[in-house]
Amino acid sequence: MRSPSDRGDVASDARAALRLDDVRFAHGGAAFRFDLTVRSGEWLALIGPSGAGKSTLLDLAAGFLTPSAGQILMAGANVTRLAPAERPLSMLFQENNLFPQLDAFRNVALGIAPRLRVSKDERRQIEAALSAVGLEGYGRRRPAEMSGGERQRVALARAFLRRRPLILLDEPFAALGPALRRDMLGLLDALRRRDGAPPAAIVMVTHHPEDAASHADRVAYLQAGEIAAIGPAAAMLSGRTDPRVSDYLGLRSRKA
Ligand SMILES: Nc1ncnc2c1ncn2[C@@H]1O[C@H](COP(=O)(O)OP(=O)(O)OP(=O)(O)O)[C@@H](O)[C@H]1O
């Protein structure tokens, strides 16, 4: 049986949560070229040195940047020219995911009711989402009245209420301590499996190899604007697959 490769076979590509097909982009002096297939329900971690293009890859997938060439597909549909709001995904950043003037309830409500007019049923869903992230009773608090971890929980509640099949994470827990980061990743994993629906696929930028090791199915290593290596998380993080990855992870002894 052939192992799933990055290009994948035609049938699995058609169902892929995300596919970047020879996507090209340039900003500043930096050029980017990405080929990637993320299967439905898969958790992919993006690692690599600062400036390698991890955020650029996510921004292209989300629609905040437009490729100069190539195609972006989600569940087989070409979304290359669609605005971010029209794409079947949710994205979480390291900060500023919430509207500061709105309380937690309204920030979550925006996930399903952009004009903030909510029905009784929607109110119940929003309260259930807040409770699922451990924030029962926090509905009236504004972002400034919450900790960084609580704010990210509100953002998670909103993302999951939207029930999009793809979640893009640009280091959303990087500012949290190790224990809290572990809790948040566990919560994210539990939330994406709720309701018996297929789990949402996740593409997560991280500078913490241990986060990738504990949750990712595959790891992609980016360097100089492209995916230099990709494979199962355990193999990639063992440092035995690619010398560039082991150097990045600090796993190879260096000669003085
Ligand atoms: N808006 C922009 N205009 C010009 N150049 C940019 C812009 N955004 C990013 N770049 C450049 O593109 C390259 C890739 O940036 P990107 O943010 O994707 O890297 P990264 O791998 O996410 O880095 P980090 O780990 O530091 O967040 C960098 O050299 C950066 O300076």
Ligand as a Chemical Component Dictionary entry (heavy atoms), coordinates in Angstrom:
data_LIG
# 
_chem_comp.id                   LIG 
_chem_comp.type                 NON-POLYMER 
_chem_comp.pdbx_formal_charge   0 
_chem_comp.three_letter_code    LIG 
# 
loop_
_chem_comp_atom.comp_id 
_chem_comp_atom.atom_id 
_chem_comp_atom.alt_atom_id 
_chem_comp_atom.type_symbol 
_chem_comp_atom.charge 
_chem_comp_atom.model_Cartn_x 
_chem_comp_atom.model_Cartn_y 
_chem_comp_atom.model_Cartn_z 
_chem_comp_atom.pdbx_ordinal 
LIG N1  N1  N 0 3.837  42.269 5.596  1  
LIG C1  C1  C 0 5.075  41.921 5.262  2  
LIG N2  N2  N 0 5.774  42.661 4.391  3  
LIG C2  C2  C 0 7.030  42.321 4.018  4  
LIG N3  N3  N 0 7.664  41.218 4.491  5  
LIG C3  C3  C 0 7.030  40.467 5.371  6  
LIG C4  C4  C 0 5.698  40.755 5.806  7  
LIG N4  N4  N 0 5.301  39.794 6.684  8  
LIG C5  C5  C 0 6.344  38.934 6.789  9  
LIG N5  N5  N 0 7.366  39.334 6.005  10 
LIG C6  C6  C 0 8.661  38.624 5.842  11 
LIG O1  O1  O 0 8.394  37.328 5.340  12 
LIG C7  C7  C 0 9.227  36.356 5.973  13 
LIG C8  C8  C 0 8.375  35.259 6.604  14 
LIG O2  O2  O 0 7.618  35.792 7.685  15 
LIG P1  P1  P 0 6.652  34.880 8.544  16 
LIG O3  O3  O 0 5.991  35.788 9.530  17 
LIG O4  O4  O 0 5.794  34.077 7.653  18 
LIG O5  O5  O 0 7.693  33.909 9.264  19 
LIG P2  P2  P 0 7.468  32.899 10.475 20 
LIG O6  O6  O 0 8.093  31.611 10.069 21 
LIG O7  O7  O 0 6.036  32.865 10.856 22 
LIG O8  O8  O 0 8.342  33.590 11.617 23 
LIG P3  P3  P 0 8.150  33.661 13.234 24 
LIG O9  O9  O 0 8.467  32.281 13.734 25 
LIG O10 O10 O 0 9.197  34.664 13.651 26 
LIG O11 O11 O 0 6.756  34.114 13.518 27 
LIG C9  C9  C 0 10.077 37.126 6.977  28 
LIG O12 O12 O 0 11.325 37.340 6.381  29 
LIG C10 C10 C 0 9.345  38.409 7.175  30 
LIG O13 O13 O 0 10.216 39.456 7.479  31 
# 
loop_
_chem_comp_bond.comp_id 
_chem_comp_bond.atom_id_1 
_chem_comp_bond.atom_id_2 
_chem_comp_bond.value_order 
_chem_comp_bond.pdbx_ordinal 
LIG N1  C1  SING 1  
LIG C1  N2  SING 2  
LIG C1  C4  DOUB 3  
LIG N2  C2  DOUB 4  
LIG C2  N3  SING 5  
LIG N3  C3  DOUB 6  
LIG C3  C4  SING 7  
LIG C3  N5  SING 8  
LIG C4  N4  SING 9  
LIG N4  C5  DOUB 10 
LIG C5  N5  SING 11 
LIG N5  C6  SING 12 
LIG C6  O1  SING 13 
LIG C6  C10 SING 14 
LIG O1  C7  SING 15 
LIG C7  C8  SING 16 
LIG C7  C9  SING 17 
LIG C8  O2  SING 18 
LIG O2  P1  SING 19 
LIG P1  O3  DOUB 20 
LIG P1  O4  SING 21 
LIG P1  O5  SING 22 
LIG O5  P2  SING 23 
LIG P2  O6  DOUB 24 
LIG P2  O7  SING 25 
LIG P2  O8  SING 26 
LIG O8  P3  SING 27 
LIG P3  O9  DOUB 28 
LIG P3  O10 SING 29 
LIG P3  O11 SING 30 
LIG C9  O12 SING 31 
LIG C9  C10 SING 32 
LIG C10 O13 SING 33 
# 
